[in-house]
């Protein structure tokens, strides 16, 4: 398994080619296991087809920019790396954990940077058959029934569990550390667990002080997604706003121009 990528940018085009006919089947009301699961993902997290069609892989780092301590040494999680390679290493177990808590990872970022999209991409590569035979994958939005669903799932030891949006979990509001302890205890038997959370909400926990690690009773690797750079913004806009104007009228698409200016402003605001 160690030589096989469980998530890679190489899968984006083949993944899109697999999703298109399934979306057509779903639109025609044809139901099977794959279309039903795609429908469930779409209802909770958004359109899988749209996500894959325009997806740009973000980069990640071992600490979040709001972390006040910039001088500490990085932990084994990757620093300034494409997030797929970091996640792939984690899922395959190449990250050397000090203990069982190394099987749980937190993915942090500010709002809108791509946490949910990343978890969806992991799930979709599994659902569409890009993983080797064996591992299962369960994607859940954190909420009041999450612990029950986690407990009822069979074959935990062979399942990669993806838990999205801790910051939107009502049971974590004002009580994040207690909620986290409950979640981590409930996921002890899973092969790997990835939990996403908005960074400022997560860092509000008083005991989460070490970059690249989550302290308290449990110690888990932590990565942070970083905003797109100019190249990534240009790539994203090229997908959403193809510049047919320039081809035929030798003028830039005005919607693309406005979107690029907005994106540049957002990048400057995060620097």
Secondary structure, 3 states (H helix, E strand, C coil): CCCCCCCCCCHHHHHHHHHHHHHHHHHCCCCCHHHHHHHHHHHHHCCHHHHHHHCCCCEEECCCCCCCCCCCCCCCCCCCEEHHHHHHHHHCCCCCCCCHHHHEEEEEECCCCCHHHHHHHHHHHHHCCCCCCCCEEEEEECCCCHHHHHHHCCCHHHEEEEEECHHHCHHHCCCHHHHHHHHHHHCCCCCEEEEEEEHHHHHCCCCCCCCCEECCCCCEEEEEECCCCHHHHHHHHHHHCCCHHHHHHCCCCHHHHHHHHHHHHHHHHHC
